[in-house]
Amino acid sequence: RSNQKPAKLSYKDQRLLDVLPDEIEALEVAMQEWERQLGDPAFHKNDVGRITELAKKMEDARNDIDTKQDQWLLLEEQREQLEQARS
C-alpha cells in the first residue's frame, strides 16, 4: 500500500483552517468596538432600540466566535492526526 496518496485535509477543510483565525480575529475586533460603544455614556443617551440591537449583535458574534474556534480546533486536530499517520 505504499503507492497510496498520503492522507491530507480536503481543499475545503484546509481553506477553513487557513481563514478561520482571520475570521475569529475580525469578530473579536468588532466585539471590542461594540464594547467601547456600550461603555460610552453618549451611546446610552440614544434610543433603547440601538442598545438592544448592539447587544444582539454581540451575542451573535460571541456564538459565532465559539463555533469558529471549535471548528478550527477540530480541523487542527485532524491535520495533526493526518501528519502523524504519514510519519
CYANA upper distance limits for C-alpha pairs under 8 A (distance plus 0.5 A):
  6 PRO  CA     86 ARG  CA      6.94
  7 ALA  CA     82 LEU  CA      6.57
  7 ALA  CA     85 ALA  CA      8.48
  7 ALA  CA     86 ARG  CA      7.81
  8 LYS  CA     79 ARG  CA      7.58
  8 LYS  CA     82 LEU  CA      6.56
  8 LYS  CA     83 GLU  CA      8.23
  9 LEU  CA     13 ASP  CA      6.33
  9 LEU  CA     14 GLN  CA      6.25
  9 LEU  CA     78 GLN  CA      8.13
  9 LEU  CA     79 ARG  CA      6.95
  9 LEU  CA     82 LEU  CA      8.32
 10 SER  CA     14 GLN  CA      6.59
 11 TYR  CA     15 ARG  CA      6.50
 12 LYS  CA     16 LEU  CA      6.72
 13 ASP  CA     17 LEU  CA      6.63
 13 ASP  CA     75 LEU  CA      7.41
 14 GLN  CA     18 ASP  CA      6.71
 14 GLN  CA     75 LEU  CA      8.48
 15 ARG  CA     19 VAL  CA      6.72
 16 LEU  CA     20 LEU  CA      6.13
 16 LEU  CA     72 TRP  CA      8.01
 17 LEU  CA     21 PRO  CA      8.09
 17 LEU  CA     72 TRP  CA      6.35
 17 LEU  CA     75 LEU  CA      6.81
 17 LEU  CA     76 GLU  CA      7.50
 19 VAL  CA     23 GLU  CA      6.83
 20 LEU  CA     24 ILE  CA      6.52
 20 LEU  CA     68 LYS  CA      6.94
 20 LEU  CA     69 GLN  CA      8.21
 20 LEU  CA     72 TRP  CA      6.92
 21 PRO  CA     25 GLU  CA      6.61
 21 PRO  CA     72 TRP  CA      8.25
 22 ASP  CA     26 ALA  CA      6.64
 23 GLU  CA     27 LEU  CA      6.81
 24 ILE  CA     28 GLU  CA      6.70
 24 ILE  CA     65 ILE  CA      6.19
 24 ILE  CA     68 LYS  CA      7.26
 24 ILE  CA     69 GLN  CA      7.83
 25 GLU  CA     29 VAL  CA      6.67
 26 ALA  CA     30 ALA  CA      6.74
 27 LEU  CA     31 MET  CA      6.61
 27 LEU  CA     61 ALA  CA      6.83
 27 LEU  CA     65 ILE  CA      7.35
 28 GLU  CA     32 GLN  CA      6.77
 28 GLU  CA     65 ILE  CA      8.22
 29 VAL  CA     33 GLU  CA      6.92
 30 ALA  CA     34 TRP  CA      6.73
 31 MET  CA     35 GLU  CA      6.55
 31 MET  CA     58 MET  CA      6.80
 31 MET  CA     61 ALA  CA      7.76
 32 GLN  CA     36 ARG  CA      6.62
 33 GLU  CA     37 GLN  CA      6.74
 34 TRP  CA     38 LEU  CA      6.70
 34 TRP  CA     54 LEU  CA      7.53
 34 TRP  CA     58 MET  CA      7.77
 35 GLU  CA     39 GLY  CA      6.69
 36 ARG  CA     40 ASP  CA      6.94
 37 GLN  CA     43 PHE  CA      6.82
 38 LEU  CA     43 PHE  CA      6.92
 38 LEU  CA     44 HIS  CA      7.72
 38 LEU  CA     51 ILE  CA      8.12
 39 GLY  CA     43 PHE  CA      8.28
 40 ASP  CA     44 HIS  CA      7.64
 41 PRO  CA     45 LYS  CA      7.45
 42 ALA  CA     46 ASN  CA      7.81
 44 HIS  CA     48 VAL  CA      8.27
 44 HIS  CA     51 ILE  CA      7.81
 46 ASN  CA     50 ARG  CA      7.58
 46 ASN  CA     51 ILE  CA      8.38
 47 ASP  CA     51 ILE  CA      7.61
 48 VAL  CA     52 THR  CA      6.59
 49 GLY  CA     53 GLU  CA      6.50
 50 ARG  CA     54 LEU  CA      6.57
 51 ILE  CA     55 ALA  CA      6.62
 52 THR  CA     56 LYS  CA      6.71
 53 GLU  CA     57 LYS  CA      6.75
 54 LEU  CA     58 MET  CA      6.66
 55 ALA  CA     59 GLU  CA      6.72
 56 LYS  CA     60 ASP  CA      6.65
 57 LYS  CA     61 ALA  CA      6.55
 58 MET  CA     62 ARG  CA      6.61
 59 GLU  CA     63 ASN  CA      6.81
 60 ASP  CA     64 ASP  CA      6.59
 61 ALA  CA     65 ILE  CA      6.51
 62 ARG  CA     66 ASP  CA      6.73
 63 ASN  CA     67 THR  CA      6.67
 64 ASP  CA     68 LYS  CA      6.55
 65 ILE  CA     69 GLN  CA      6.48
 66 ASP  CA     70 ASP  CA      6.66
 67 THR  CA     71 GLN  CA      6.63
 68 LYS  CA     72 TRP  CA      6.51
 69 GLN  CA     73 LEU  CA      6.59
 70 ASP  CA     74 LEU  CA      6.77
 71 GLN  CA     75 LEU  CA      6.77
 72 TRP  CA     76 GLU  CA      6.52
 73 LEU  CA     77 GLU  CA      6.63
 74 LEU  CA     78 GLN  CA      6.72
 75 LEU  CA     79 ARG  CA      6.62
 76 GLU  CA     80 GLU  CA      6.68
 77 GLU  CA     81 GLN  CA      6.65
 78 GLN  CA     82 LEU  CA      6.64
 79 ARG  CA     83 GLU  CA      6.70
 80 GLU  CA     84 GLN  CA      6.68
 81 GLN  CA     85 ALA  CA      6.63
 82 LEU  CA     86 ARG  CA      6.86
 83 GLU  CA     87 SER  CA      6.99
